[in-house]
Amino acid sequence: MNNNWTKQAFAKIAADYTRSADTHLISFSLNAYPNIDFYFKDESTHPTGSLKHRLARSLFLYALSNGWINESTPIIESSSGSTAVSEAYFAKLLGLPFIAVMAKTTAKEKIKQIEFYGGKCHLVENTTQIYAESERLADELGGHYMDQFTYAERATDWRGNNNIAESIYTQMANEPNPIPKWIVMSPGTGGTSATIGRYVRYQGVDTQLLVVDPDNSVFYDFYKNGDNTLTNQTGSRIEGIGRPRVEPSFIPGVIDDMLKVPDGQSIAAMQWLSSLLGRKVGPSTGTNLVGMLHLANQMQEAGESGSIVSLICDSGERYLNTYYDLNWQQAHIPIDSEYQKWLCSLV
């Protein structure tokens, strides 16, 4: 092992982190819920444009600390796109070759971004094939399979150390209701929900965690019945969240409740929130919003007040040829028009 290269690699990642500012916490209110404050932590402003920038940094630091990569190790990752974009960025920073194994349905904008950072895209027919193909490539090339779906929950220090949960509570400090009643998160690997849930318990704050799952994902059913052998051959249609198998990084014990969100509602909420904020958000953010409004209804019926926090996972600019294209949308995920009308009544 080249200790000098490893030291330089840590230094480069640390310098990159120092150059980066924290992401904004955006507040908004709705006339329908006068006693509830809504917040989105805007993870789309990271250098690589998504929440996964945090995860990619942590995964590289974890792999370096464990001695799994050196100055010539090819990096291979299975991904729906966003993590691969961020890992390609860090691989380029360290001068390492990078290959992303993704389904052919991955948004073209994500593929272009991976290639922009010098990465290569290895496309397979179905998202269920990405795991085995990543392992095969890593063995064939003598590379390291980063395996976000296994290591996401352990690569980030959930006790603090500038993780996303600590950042949320720091930024909420001067708000009218600084301790969120709920935090809402949609699972991809399950790593972020694990970090938030563990941090909440470790700090002893009175916040609950709702995890929202899209159609064709097994996380919700696993949470309800405990069967970790569940699989789904179809795969999630909300890119970046939902999985066809129970991922090792998904930790149900840190979750207070889960909600299954129909894809048509996610797309309606994505479009509605984009018009409210004046810029496009990704489809998983729409899923998050459906969860927030579900909780707002519950709180209002119970006569409760407080704050609800969630994430803008990535920008809608990545999905101009898919979720924001009317023809594509009608063919793949018809919008829930009744839910769309209801959303418009909230402001």
Phi, psi and omega in degrees: 000131179275096183297327180294318178296318181297318177299318179295323179296314176301318182295321179295318179292320178296319179294320178297319179296319181296327179286343185265136175273163175288163180275155184284152171252115185260128179255149172207158181233157179231134182303329182290341183229073187294340183255013182235130178259133181248141180220142171237126171274119191272089181281356179287349184270004173296159180307327179257010166084013179202169175306330186291350176299319178299314182296315181300317177301312181297320180295320178293318178297321180295315180294320177296316181296329180271359179073026184274340180229149176228194189291352182232016184279120172293138179256128179239138179218140171267134190199159169266003172132305188294317177297321180297321177301312182292321179291325176299322178300311182287327175298318177296320179303324182262000179074033183250144175291146184222135177232127176257128176258115187220160174290152181296342181278357181302140181306134183299328180298324178291319178299318179297322180292320177300314179293327177301322180274009175091004180277164176246148181248123178252107189261137178240166186293318189225148182298338179290346183269352189291330184291303183297323181292324177296317178297318180297315180296319179299318178294317183295322186263356185067034183258186178246122175277110186295324173054067179302329185288341175265318192261356183301321186284343183247348182283336180260136178285104184288346181283343180155237177057046176065027176285174187294327180293313179300320179297318179301311184292326176295316182286338179275354191305323184258013180277161180303324177235081191292335177262109183301139173293319180219148163242135183246132183217138173260138186267134169252288170275330189098356183294319181291318177295325177295316179298312182295313182298318179293318181298316180302315180291319180298321181277344179070030181270155183271063177239141175250154183247120173256127176252127183252130187241137180279175174301155175063027175240147184266353185302314183299313181296321177298318179300323183281321187243353175076010181272104183275007176263004182299140175220161178217122184281346183282311182089151182293143176265354176262101189300132176101341180226163183077139181226155179277357176216166177280112184280145180302333183278354179276114186248098185293334184294343181265000185259136179272329178198157175232154179224132174273123185248118177299140184300324179298327175288322178301317181289321176299316181292323177302311182293318181295315179295323178299319178290327180291320183271342181082017175201157188280138174244163181282168184295327180293332175294325174298319177299317178301317182296320177303318178296319179299316182288328174301315179292321180300320177298316179297315181297316182295318179296330180271001181071027182263153173236168178147195184239148176234131183238139173216194187235142160272105189287320177200175183276148175289347179299338179285349190237026182296329181268000180234268187297334179262002175264119187301317181295316178297314184299314181296328181281331187250315182220087177301134183289146175279099187292327178293320178293323178298317178296319179297319178301318182295340180277353186278338186260000000 
